[in-house]
Structure formats: structure tokens, C-alpha cells
Amino acid sequence: MTINCKGNLIDLSAPKVMGILNLTPDSFYDGGKHKNEKDILNHVEHMLNAGATFIDAGAYSSRPNADDVSEAEELHRMIPIIDLILKHFPETILSIDTFRSRVAEKSIEAGASIINDISAGNLDKNMLPTVAKLKVPYIMMHMRGTPKTMQQQTNYGNLIKDIIFYFSERLAAAKALGIKDIIIDPGFGFAKTLEQNYTLLNNLELLKMIDKPLLAGVSRKSMIYKKLDITAQEALNGTSVLNTIALQKGAKILRVHDVKEAVECIKLIEALEVRS
């Protein structure tokens, strides 16, 4: 179970951590926190030193009801930061969180390695052909609608079956174009109610039948802080609990704000597996 990142084969048979770098002013947890080059580099260095295999940079907030950002603004935020990070940390495996094919293409040309698309190609008809042309790993997420409309689209016949069907259709479209390295993200918090998020987590192992590496992104999300009646800033402990469950149910990548704690979750789960 490997993916090819610019010639480097990353083995996902052992779970890895993806650290989040938000370049937006309005992200639900750390929006506007990294305002200058020094802060960005310090944060990236901290995540790499803590054990992140990937850094996932996003310049368009996908939280519910987030303001729209133009393609030009997304590129203006993204490309200089890719240059900055790779100048100081040239071995960094950068994932780019975007649903726009032009942002994807310009980011890969700037030196990024992976495209992480919340829409699985549904919001830009050129995304899948672009990823196929670029020959890079592709993370496709389950979502309905757009970030503005997704929380009005939570009516499912059977949540898990519908998600599996969604991925079977999107994987077929990607494979038809020759995209090989694909990771699936079931999209916790995207077009799902609070209880549906827990139904998804409780049945996460069923997604193994798709036979693709599974990414889990629950870090500090509302499924934690609303359930516990706390804030996102107080949701680290809940994040670690749900990350541990996700690992036990087959997750191979944890996408997180707090890398050190996620790495510890992986180490402890691995210790259990060695004893079993």
C-alpha cells in the first residue's frame, strides 16, 4: 500500500500523519493564526519535527457557510507559501487542499506533491483530467453540494452504502483517466449531521472494501466540540480519542492540527498490534 510522491514511495501500511496548514483567515480552528512567513515556517517546522509525513496546505476555507474565495485569491495565498516552505524545507511532501484544477496544476508546478480535493472532482470538471496529467496522488473526499450548501444535504437512504456508492463512481471516473494513487476521505463534517458523523465512524471499517488507503479528518471538528459542549480550542483530548478509534478501524492517514498527539496515537496502537 504505497503512493508515489515525486519519486518517493510512501508506505501506508503503517499509518501516517498529515499536518494541517491553514492559509485562510476564517478557518474554524486556526484561521488567521499564521499571518506571516515566520509564523508559517515555525508551524511547518514544528509539525515536521513532531513526525508529520505530509503537510496539507489550504487557502480556501471549507467550513460550513464559509465565504467564497476567488481562484486568483486562492493562488495568491497558496503559491508563495509553497515556494517559501520548499525553500526552507525542500524535502517536505506538500499536499494541496483545493477543488480547483488550475490551483492544483499551479501548485504541483511549484513543487507540491499531492492534491486533496474535498469534492472528488465534482466541483471542477477539469480536476480529474488535470490530476491524471500531473500523475500525482489524489485524495478524494465524500461531500454533497458545496461548503455553503452541504449541511442542507444530509438526507441519506443508507449513509454507509451511499458513501461506498459515491466512491465507486468517483474511483471509476478517476481510474478511466489513468489516476493510480488514490486515497479516500469519508468527509467527517461534510454533508453529515452530528449523529451521522458517529454512524460513519462506528462503521468506518466497512470502507475497507473499497481497497484504497483511508484518510480520517476529525481534528477538533464540531462532531467533537458540539457533542462535549466545549470549543474547538478545548477539543484536543476528544480528537485523540476519535483518532485512536479511526486507526483501529483502518485509517492510514490522520489529518490533524496537533501532530505530536496523533503520532502518539499511532505508536500506542502499533504497540497493541505487536502484542496481539
BELVEN-V653163 format. One record per residue. N is the residue number from 0. RES is the residue in three letters. SS is DSSP state (alpha for helix, beta for strand, coil for the rest). Layout:
n:N res:RES ss:SS
n:N res:RES ss:SS
//
This chain:
n:0 res:MET ss:coil
n:1 res:THR ss:beta
n:2 res:ILE ss:beta
n:3 res:ASN ss:beta
n:4 res:CYS ss:beta
n:5 res:LYS ss:coil
n:6 res:GLY ss:coil
n:7 res:ASN ss:beta
n:8 res:LEU ss:beta
n:9 res:ILE ss:beta
n:10 res:ASP ss:beta
n:11 res:LEU ss:coil
n:12 res:SER ss:coil
n:13 res:ALA ss:coil
n:14 res:PRO ss:coil
n:15 res:LYS ss:beta
n:16 res:VAL ss:beta
n:17 res:MET ss:beta
n:18 res:GLY ss:beta
n:19 res:ILE ss:beta
n:20 res:LEU ss:beta
n:21 res:ASN ss:beta
n:22 res:LEU ss:coil
n:23 res:THR ss:coil
n:24 res:PRO ss:coil
n:25 res:ASP ss:coil
n:26 res:SER ss:coil
n:27 res:PHE ss:coil
n:28 res:TYR ss:coil
n:29 res:ASP ss:coil
n:30 res:GLY ss:coil
n:31 res:GLY ss:coil
n:32 res:LYS ss:coil
n:33 res:HIS ss:coil
n:34 res:LYS ss:coil
n:35 res:ASN ss:coil
n:36 res:GLU ss:alpha
n:37 res:LYS ss:alpha
n:38 res:ASP ss:alpha
n:39 res:ILE ss:alpha
n:40 res:LEU ss:alpha
n:41 res:ASN ss:alpha
n:42 res:HIS ss:alpha
n:43 res:VAL ss:alpha
n:44 res:GLU ss:alpha
n:45 res:HIS ss:alpha
n:46 res:MET ss:alpha
n:47 res:LEU ss:alpha
n:48 res:ASN ss:alpha
n:49 res:ALA ss:alpha
n:50 res:GLY ss:coil
n:51 res:ALA ss:coil
n:52 res:THR ss:coil
n:53 res:PHE ss:beta
n:54 res:ILE ss:beta
n:55 res:ASP ss:beta
n:56 res:ALA ss:beta
n:57 res:GLY ss:beta
n:58 res:ALA ss:coil
n:59 res:TYR ss:coil
n:60 res:SER ss:coil
n:61 res:SER ss:coil
n:62 res:ARG ss:coil
n:63 res:PRO ss:coil
n:64 res:ASN ss:coil
n:65 res:ALA ss:coil
n:66 res:ASP ss:coil
n:67 res:ASP ss:coil
n:68 res:VAL ss:coil
n:69 res:SER ss:coil
n:70 res:GLU ss:alpha
n:71 res:ALA ss:alpha
n:72 res:GLU ss:alpha
n:73 res:GLU ss:alpha
n:74 res:LEU ss:alpha
n:75 res:HIS ss:alpha
n:76 res:ARG ss:alpha
n:77 res:MET ss:alpha
n:78 res:ILE ss:alpha
n:79 res:PRO ss:alpha
n:80 res:ILE ss:alpha
n:81 res:ILE ss:alpha
n:82 res:ASP ss:alpha
n:83 res:LEU ss:alpha
n:84 res:ILE ss:alpha
n:85 res:LEU ss:alpha
n:86 res:LYS ss:alpha
n:87 res:HIS ss:alpha
n:88 res:PHE ss:coil
n:89 res:PRO ss:coil
n:90 res:GLU ss:coil
n:91 res:THR ss:coil
n:92 res:ILE ss:beta
n:93 res:LEU ss:beta
n:94 res:SER ss:beta
n:95 res:ILE ss:beta
n:96 res:ASP ss:beta
n:97 res:THR ss:coil
n:98 res:PHE ss:coil
n:99 res:ARG ss:coil
n:100 res:SER ss:alpha
n:101 res:ARG ss:alpha
n:102 res:VAL ss:alpha
n:103 res:ALA ss:alpha
n:104 res:GLU ss:alpha
n:105 res:LYS ss:alpha
n:106 res:SER ss:alpha
n:107 res:ILE ss:alpha
n:108 res:GLU ss:alpha
n:109 res:ALA ss:coil
n:110 res:GLY ss:coil
n:111 res:ALA ss:coil
n:112 res:SER ss:coil
n:113 res:ILE ss:beta
n:114 res:ILE ss:beta
n:115 res:ASN ss:beta
n:116 res:ASP ss:beta
n:117 res:ILE ss:coil
n:118 res:SER ss:coil
n:119 res:ALA ss:coil
n:120 res:GLY ss:coil
n:121 res:ASN ss:coil
n:122 res:LEU ss:coil
n:123 res:ASP ss:coil
n:124 res:LYS ss:coil
n:125 res:ASN ss:coil
n:126 res:MET ss:alpha
n:127 res:LEU ss:alpha
n:128 res:PRO ss:alpha
n:129 res:THR ss:alpha
n:130 res:VAL ss:alpha
n:131 res:ALA ss:alpha
n:132 res:LYS ss:alpha
n:133 res:LEU ss:alpha
n:134 res:LYS ss:coil
n:135 res:VAL ss:coil
n:136 res:PRO ss:beta
n:137 res:TYR ss:beta
n:138 res:ILE ss:beta
n:139 res:MET ss:beta
n:140 res:MET ss:beta
n:141 res:HIS ss:coil
n:142 res:MET ss:coil
n:143 res:ARG ss:coil
n:144 res:GLY ss:coil
n:145 res:THR ss:coil
n:146 res:PRO ss:coil
n:147 res:LYS ss:coil
n:148 res:THR ss:coil
n:149 res:MET ss:alpha
n:150 res:GLN ss:alpha
n:151 res:GLN ss:alpha
n:152 res:GLN ss:coil
n:153 res:THR ss:coil
n:154 res:ASN ss:coil
n:155 res:TYR ss:coil
n:156 res:GLY ss:coil
n:157 res:ASN ss:coil
n:158 res:LEU ss:alpha
n:159 res:ILE ss:alpha
n:160 res:LYS ss:alpha
n:161 res:ASP ss:alpha
n:162 res:ILE ss:alpha
n:163 res:ILE ss:alpha
n:164 res:PHE ss:alpha
n:165 res:TYR ss:alpha
n:166 res:PHE ss:alpha
n:167 res:SER ss:alpha
n:168 res:GLU ss:alpha
n:169 res:ARG ss:alpha
n:170 res:LEU ss:alpha
n:171 res:ALA ss:alpha
n:172 res:ALA ss:alpha
n:173 res:ALA ss:alpha
n:174 res:LYS ss:alpha
n:175 res:ALA ss:alpha
n:176 res:LEU ss:coil
n:177 res:GLY ss:coil
n:178 res:ILE ss:coil
n:179 res:LYS ss:coil
n:180 res:ASP ss:coil
n:181 res:ILE ss:beta
n:182 res:ILE ss:beta
n:183 res:ILE ss:beta
n:184 res:ASP ss:beta
n:185 res:PRO ss:coil
n:186 res:GLY ss:coil
n:187 res:PHE ss:coil
n:188 res:GLY ss:coil
n:189 res:PHE ss:coil
n:190 res:ALA ss:coil
n:191 res:LYS ss:coil
n:192 res:THR ss:coil
n:193 res:LEU ss:alpha
n:194 res:GLU ss:alpha
n:195 res:GLN ss:alpha
n:196 res:ASN ss:alpha
n:197 res:TYR ss:alpha
n:198 res:THR ss:alpha
n:199 res:LEU ss:alpha
n:200 res:LEU ss:alpha
n:201 res:ASN ss:alpha
n:202 res:ASN ss:coil
n:203 res:LEU ss:alpha
n:204 res:GLU ss:alpha
n:205 res:LEU ss:alpha
n:206 res:LEU ss:alpha
n:207 res:LYS ss:alpha
n:208 res:MET ss:alpha
n:209 res:ILE ss:alpha
n:210 res:ASP ss:coil
n:211 res:LYS ss:coil
n:212 res:PRO ss:beta
n:213 res:LEU ss:beta
n:214 res:LEU ss:beta
n:215 res:ALA ss:beta
n:216 res:GLY ss:coil
n:217 res:VAL ss:coil
n:218 res:SER ss:coil
n:219 res:ARG ss:coil
n:220 res:LYS ss:coil
n:221 res:SER ss:alpha
n:222 res:MET ss:alpha
n:223 res:ILE ss:alpha
n:224 res:TYR ss:alpha
n:225 res:LYS ss:alpha
n:226 res:LYS ss:alpha
n:227 res:LEU ss:alpha
n:228 res:ASP ss:coil
n:229 res:ILE ss:coil
n:230 res:THR ss:coil
n:231 res:ALA ss:alpha
n:232 res:GLN ss:alpha
n:233 res:GLU ss:alpha
n:234 res:ALA ss:coil
n:235 res:LEU ss:alpha
n:236 res:ASN ss:alpha
n:237 res:GLY ss:alpha
n:238 res:THR ss:alpha
n:239 res:SER ss:alpha
n:240 res:VAL ss:alpha
n:241 res:LEU ss:alpha
n:242 res:ASN ss:alpha
n:243 res:THR ss:alpha
n:244 res:ILE ss:alpha
n:245 res:ALA ss:alpha
n:246 res:LEU ss:alpha
n:247 res:GLN ss:alpha
n:248 res:LYS ss:coil
n:249 res:GLY ss:coil
n:250 res:ALA ss:coil
n:251 res:LYS ss:coil
n:252 res:ILE ss:beta
n:253 res:LEU ss:beta
n:254 res:ARG ss:beta
n:255 res:VAL ss:beta
n:256 res:HIS ss:coil
n:257 res:ASP ss:coil
n:258 res:VAL ss:alpha
n:259 res:LYS ss:alpha
n:260 res:GLU ss:alpha
n:261 res:ALA ss:alpha
n:262 res:VAL ss:alpha
n:263 res:GLU ss:alpha
n:264 res:CYS ss:alpha
n:265 res:ILE ss:alpha
n:266 res:LYS ss:alpha
n:267 res:LEU ss:alpha
n:268 res:ILE ss:alpha
n:269 res:GLU ss:alpha
n:270 res:ALA ss:alpha
n:271 res:LEU ss:alpha
n:272 res:GLU ss:alpha
n:273 res:VAL ss:alpha
n:274 res:ARG ss:alpha
n:275 res:SER ss:coil
//
